[in-house]
Amino acid sequence: MATIKGMTCGHCVMAVKKALMNVEGLTDVQVNLEKGEASFEEERPVAADLIREALAKAGYEVA
């Protein structure tokens, strides 16, 4: 699970979900706007830096 900074609307939720779905090894991505959180399953270990980088490219930050 990751706490995401900068989400304010449904568009943000979709952008975060898309960014995380494009990280190889992540599946079952769920994003909760009210809690400001994203959860996912890992098919294999995924470096936290890759997740942070994908979110940063989408314009968001891991808190």
Sequence and secondary structure as in RCSB ss.txt:
>XXXX:A:sequence
MATIKGMTCGHCVMAVKKALMNVEGLTDVQVNLEKGEASFEEERPVAADLIREALAKAGYEVA
>XXXX:A:secstr
 EEEES  SHHHHHHHHHHHHTSTTEEEEEEETTTTEEEEEESS   HHHHHHHHHHTT EE 
